[in-house]
Amino acid sequence: MGYKKMKKYVRKGLLIAAIVLVLMGMSEGGFRDVKNKAVRICYECIGIG
């Protein structure tokens, strides 16, 4: 197996793993947690929170 072929499979594998992990995070409400933390940090930066 050549270097270019192996590189192609590694990229595809990483892409699939990333998609799976993003979907798992979304199903467990991870987006909501990240959004809430970002809002709190933003409010602290401008002095509201």
N, C-alpha and C positions, 0 to 999 in steps of 0.2 A: 504494500500500500504506500503510495507516494505521500509526500509532505502536504501537497496541495489538497489531496483527497481527504487526508486526516484532518486538516485544518477546517475543511468544509463540514465534516461530521461534528467536530468540536463546537463550531459556531452554531449549528443547528441544535445540538444538545443543550448548549447554554441558553439559547433562545427559548426552547421548550421549557427548561427548568425555570427561567424567569417568568414566563407566562403562567406556569402552574403556581409559583409562589405568589405572584400578584393576585391571582384568583383566590387563593387560600386566604390571603390577607383581607381581601374585599369581603369574603364570605363571613369572616369573623369580626367585621366592623373595624378593621384597621384604619380605613380611610377616615372614619369619624374621629378616631383618636389622634391621628396626625393633624387633621384640620383643626381640632380643638387646641392642640399644643401650638400650632402655628399662629392661631388667633391670639392666644395668651401672650406669646412672645412679641407679637406685633403691638399689642396694646401696651405692654411693658416698655417697649422702645419709644413709643410716643407719649408715655407718661399717663395713660388713662387707668391702667390696671395696677 
